[in-house]
């Protein structure tokens, strides 16, 4: 799957160059100069996250090591790209997400930081978390556990805490916080099941479970478990009905059901 996707991405870029030849140097460096998706991701992120005291070449060595050591990183990256193309109507080619979408870029930075965290390289993992927050305005703790097929749409202001667990195929909009409720230690962050859609500005706080296929309405504050395939909205969030789709994260539908539950 990864090889076929990469071939498709390079074809997109070749076609784009015919329309926008002035982008030739940029697109060649970012896409065409690389043999595979992993190399392109490593190069792009290392240059975006570099600093005066942390050269891009140093970061690229770290990123290349992570991608070589954990094949799941690029497998998950591939699924993230497929998710963006399928769910975001503003995207008509995969290369758009790679080159320009900070939600995608932040998520792939997290994937490398998570590998580092698992190798007990906490210092470098925290560096990437900090730079990701500075550059992309997305703060994901490297210890969080996040599946594949994830869409961080627009992404600005997303915060995902240390003990958060996200299953596959979840969509999260800008300004969402998956946080704790105070100074408690241990397992203190939300658990998000597959198919969940979390609207812009929602806050889900504490070690609560958001059931499969639930929809959290924009601006809601969730402090308790949410049952599977239900819709909650408000401050604090209350049950108002059911999503129209079994997996609202895939459909990205942000309107209430015509048949709310009592």
Secondary structure, DSSP 8 states (H G I E B T S, - for coil): -HHHHHHHHHHHHHHHHHH-GGGHHHHIIIIIT-SSHHHHHHHHHHHHH-BTTB-HHHHHHHHHHHHHH-THHHHHHHHHHHHHHHH-TT-SSHHHHHHH-HHHHHHHHHHHHHHHHHTT-HHHHHHHHHHHHHHHS-EE-TTSEE-SS-EEES-TT-EE-TT-EE-SS-EEETT-EEE-SSS--SS-S-EE-TT-EE-TT-EEESS-EE-TT-EE-TT-EE-S-B-TT-EEETBTTEEEE--SSTTHHHH---S--SS---
